[in-house]
Every structure is written in structure tokens, then in C-alpha cells.
Amino acid sequence: MPRLLLILFLFVFSFAQAQYGSYTPPDKLYGVLFADVQMSRVFKDGKTFVDCVPKKTPQEIADAYGKLKNNPLVRYSLQMFVESNFTVPGEVATGYVSDTTVPVTTHINGLWKVLSHEPDKPVNGSSLLPLPNAYIVPGGRFREIYYWDSYFTMLGLKESGMYDMMENMINNFSFMIQQYGHIPNGNRTYFLSRSQPPFFSLMLDLLAEKKGGRVYAQYQLALQREYDYWMDKADGKGHAVKMPDGTVLNRYYDQDIVPRQESFYEDSTLGAAAGKRAPQLYRNLRSGAESGWDFSSRWLADSKSLSTIQTVNLVPVDLNCLLYHLELTLGKAYKETGDLLRSNYYTKIAGKRKAAILKYCWNANYSWFTDYNVVTKSKSKELTLAGITPLFTGIATQAQANAVATLLKNKFLKAGGLVTTLKNTGQQWDSPNGWAPLQWMAVQGLNQYNQQALAKTIATRWVELNNKVYKATGKLMEKYNVTDMTTEAGGGEYPAQDGFGWTNGVLLALIRQYNLQ
């Protein structure tokens, strides 16, 4: 975006923010109406109402509802009230019909236009945080840009030669870092209390392949602010955690202690049973959402019940590997701008983090990388695909990588690719489900450690499964059942979504990498 247009957009956005209070999430805007709609299940999916666009000002709607509710002489339909006062959003690509006679690569290249979202205009009372550039949304119920999804989507945009769209999305993330101090989970007011796995520095690697190292200098300030967000004070009230030996690692930590607005019914119901523990429960649920793995046995104290979620007690191996990459990228950025003192500082900090990850997350009992519990001061016993991230970011030793490859082949490899965990709990980030981003990181990580045969097997099985479902349904899904290739993936708080940004990106990249079509 030209600088003059960006300045103009910032001015318009700031004006809209002051005029409309656009940072305010729907529960605060609509009060009792919000709670009544969500708890009455007016919509099966709680995300529908928080994405509705009001036809009047939020205050006018809230006042009107208050008068209606408090008048015992008036009978009313809550659903009709909502429908008359809000525009209800549809799913992305509603009515789009696939042509399964064309190759899946042709299908994906056509889908980019369907999943494209034009630059936003501020709308009074909307939960959407407007962005100055075009972007790709995942699809289905996900009508906004998502942080870590976008990196894997960009893998496909790169293969399609859509570098302008990649750069637009990166500029949107840079804009949000400047505007909010971090990249939210997605560009919605109800996502502002958290981020998602920090892939911004890896996005810059993709752009640098096209534009060279000056990219790191261009986004140096955004990288620094991203890092500062994750490295808040290690005082028990943020992402940074002081380890037993005094080193600092990081965890997921949402800033809020209320039910997630988009999952208000589910969280409130769970919270009612938790009693005084409810605020702590909500923070752990929200922090699980920040991890992107919402939800998994990985976060559960008893490995099965969502009520035992303990996300904030865990130092996740994948998060810390991504922050290691961010530190190395900061080193590159400062080197590009000639600040060798800071460049050396971040390179040294990255080395310390690498040593801490190897110390606290390599679990010799299982020959696998696991999370670390800061409360019990012990390594997690949960074996999950997050354990391949140290291979993806080049932290593992060759001996560790060999051990990981062996367990991966013996335990995680299934007919359709890699299963996310070894437990079937009904949560969507558990068995029997497989997810595109984890397949990609495993394949690329294995290739870095001379495990090419296993990497190709995983890629081939994943591509075959994706193709099989596409030929049968005309769709590319958010997640897949990799253990039974005749059954759809399930679990979680909503049905499996199609579209689907990161599946498209990873599939296209793997097809090209291995010449599989």
C-alpha cells in the first residue's frame, strides 16, 4: 500500500475508532442482549452472533432490548429481534460449486479468489477490526484473517505466484502490531486479548525469497514489537516464565478471564461447574485458543476432561521454537540496518533459548520433545506432534532427530498422514485428526535431518488423502481423519469447515515439492 494511502487509512481508522469505540467486543457493547442470545442458542454456532453487523448503533439496539425485556406486558421473539436489528453473516464461499473434473491444483488456484477479502471499511458496531490491504480468509465460519493460518496459506500463494497478496497480508499484520501492540488471533475485537503462534518472522522468510534480505530491515520495528509482546515481564502475569535455573521461556497466556465471546455458551456452561475456579478456567481456555490447538489432551491435567485444562502451567515446545526463530530473525534485521551490537545480542539470546529448550523439553524417557509443566516442575508425558517443531526450526541434534523420526514412524504415521496426538478424547486437536500445518512442519523438519524417505511418505499420504476427499466432495477441509480415510474428521465446538486456507497452501506446496500430481 502506498505510504500516502496508509496514512489516510490510519487517519480514517483512528476517527472511526474514536467515533465507534471499535475496540469494544460484543459482550461489552450489547450486555444483557449478548448473554441472552448466546445462552439461548439463537444460533447453533456462537461465532455467528459476534460476527453480526448491527443495523443501528449498538446503544440504540441495547436500549431497545432493555425496554422490551423489562416490559412484562410485551411478548417478543429473541430470534426475530436479532434478525430485525442485525445482518446475519453467511459462511465464506456460500453457493460456490467445485468442478472435481479439474486437478486439485487448478481448483486451489481458483479458490484464492473465492477466499479473498477486499480492504475493510470501518462499520459502526461491527466486531471486525478493519485492515488496509486485501487478505485471504480460511473459509467456512472463519470470515476474517487468522494469524498462524496465514503463514501456511502463504505457502500456496507463493506457489501460485501471488506475492502481492502475500505482501498485503504481511503489511496487514505489521499494521496490527503497530495498532494493537501485537497480532491478534484474528482481526476481531473479541480476539484482542490474545495472539496465536508467532509465525510473522517465518512469513518474512517467504517474502525475502522474492525480495531479498532488505525485507528484514523493512519490518524491523514490527519484529521488535512482536517480540516485546511475547517477552512481557516474567512475573506470573504474562507470556514470559522464569524457569528453575533462572532462564526465561514462554507460554500462552490470554489477558482476559471471561468466557470467550465466540464460545460463550460452551465456556459459561463449563465455568458454572467450576465455581470459584471459573476465572482461572476461562483464562486457560482462552490461552488454549491462543495456542491454535483449541483443544487437545496436551493441555488437560487428566488428559481427557476439558474442565482440567491447564494451558498456562505449560511451557510449550513449539511456541519456544518459534520465538527462537524470531530472535534469530531480529538478529538478521539489525544486521541489515547496521546495528551489529543488537544483532549479536539477539543471536546470543537465541542460543540461550535453544539450550533451554533442549534442557527442559527434550524428554529422554520417550525420546521425544514435550512441553514443560512449571507448576509440577516436570516434563509432560503427553506425546504430541508439537514435538517435531525443534526439527522444523533446526534446534534438535541429529541423534534427537533420528529418535523422533523412529517414534513418528512407529506411533504417529497413519494411512492419511500424521495423527496429532496418540489419544482420542473427542477434542479436535487429538487423534484421529491430522492438520495441514503439522504435516508441513514434520516434512520440512525431517528433510533438514536427512530423513527424506519418511518425509516423502508423510507428504504422499497426506496429498493422497486430500485428493481423495476433494474428488469425493469437491472440498478441501480444515482437518482430516488420517486413521480412517473413509470418515470425516470431527471433534471440538463446531463442524469441520471447508475452504480451506492452510490446507490449500500446504497441499499446493507439497504437490510442487514432490511432483505428486
URDARA-V312902 format. One record per helix or strand of 2 or more residues. SS is the DSSP state (h for helix, s for strand). FROM is the first residue (numbers start at 1). LEN is the number of residues. If there is no record, write none. Layout:
SS,FROM,LEN
SS,FROM,LEN
This chain:
h,3,18
h,26,5
h,32,8
h,46,5
s,53,2
h,58,12
h,78,8
s,86,2
h,104,12
s,116,2
s,135,2
s,139,2
h,147,13
h,163,18
h,189,3
h,200,12
h,214,5
h,220,11
s,240,3
s,248,3
h,261,30
h,297,3
h,306,3
h,311,3
s,314,2
h,317,20
h,340,22
s,362,2
s,368,2
s,372,2
s,378,2
h,385,8
h,398,15
s,413,2
s,417,2
s,433,2
h,436,13
h,452,22
s,480,2
h,501,14
